Amino acid sequence: MSNLAILPILLPFLTGILTAFFHKKLPLVRSITIIMSIVTLLTSLYIANIVFTDAPILLEAGDWMAPFGIVLVADGLAMTLVIVTDLIAVACAIYAMRSLDEERERFYFYTFFQLLIAGVSGAFLTGDLFNLFVFFEVLLMASYGLIILGGTKEQLRESLKYVLINVFSSMLFVTTVAFLYSVTGTLNMAHLAERVQLAEQQGILTTISILLFLVFATKGALFPLYFWLPKSYAVPNPVISALFGALLTKVGVYSILRVFTLIFIYKTDITHELFIILAGITMLMGVVGALSTYNVKLIVAYNIIPAVGFMIMGIGIYNETALSGTVYYLIHDMIVKGALFLLAGAMIKITGTADLRKMGGLIRNHQLLAWLFLIATVTLAGIPPFSGFIGKFLLIKGGFENGNYIIVGMALLSSLLILLSVLRIFINGFWGEAKLEPHEEKGSEKGMILPITLLLTFSVLLGIGAEWFIPYVEQITETLTDPSIYVNTVLKES
């Protein structure tokens, strides 16, 4: 049973290796990728069912007991995020066949794609800080291959910035992990939770925690470390942007959520107060960026930043309601950001441009695409009863419970500006007079609607079916608010 925990990592990893051998045989590689992505999703759903109905699954590699060996911990939070990752993988695998030209597909796209999914899933499942670093490097190396796919001048410029910032943060990560090991003598997360508790989080440990936060904040694009993200995520093909926007920053957010609800929870007046301040600034700076451009993909990319602010806000408030909001918003945002990048890609495919000023009237010939975009817009902005509203409501309620009125006000203002930024795309792109006749269009959205609909269907269900999902989120939150549950699972203590 314990070996099930490795399957969400192993299946995409083996699929990536297999596709590398047949990378020029596109029909075969496409079929393998779609089939194995669906198999991985179904496998993850099966594992999650066991986790939520029975108990978390612990895999101790080589039968080396924790904390001495490598462990994978498939608990509720990890498996929920793995399922969302696999869902996005299925949608992007279908979308890639229509959005990528064959030359890019042959240049190991599907291999990098599967390795990225393996790295992201591994980061969610690992129970060891050093192996979190290892899985970060796996997903980053795959993303380096994806971001340069196409070889345009813009991609070269942005990929250099993207690689440099991530190499720096990786160096800081492994150095900080070394400091932490020298102080505590362990890197197992559950064991660290015990050691830090015994030490009552002394000053050196708080300093190390801030350094770790700096690493994860860089990966997650939190203020002031978000400058690298918007254009880096806007220049690749839309399906690659969707993978990056939906998954990569969320690994950084997940790492902050896991580490600062499990290990570093004893100096919240320093760490978590800092989170709230940075979260508020991040929200506002992100929407300002989104309102400053007419590039469709840049608007969506900038909107990743305030979403990170919302999630960090919940971690900073650090009560049960706010943490539930962070988990719910994290799930929602992964899905809706993936859908928005795919929608932006369809608009660009039709018009041949990412400039909103050169679009217009798309609703006349592309009604379904227009209404799908409107659904994504209201979901992102948090209009009830969609999923964005559920997450934001819990975050704001948690803020009121703790008396954090200023950050709540900033969150409400940011939500209004987010709505304005994405409504600009709908008004300029779909409304008004059509600038292209059907015969003048550069391409078709044929084959792109299915994966977009798949993601938005789950997003809508997450909103209108909130009563069904909330008990699972509350079960996850119980683990986050009571670290002993995770510790006892890994170290097998009674």
Beta strands, then each sheet from edge to edge (+ up, - down):
strand 1: 57-60
strand 2: 71-74
sheet 1: 1+ 2-
end
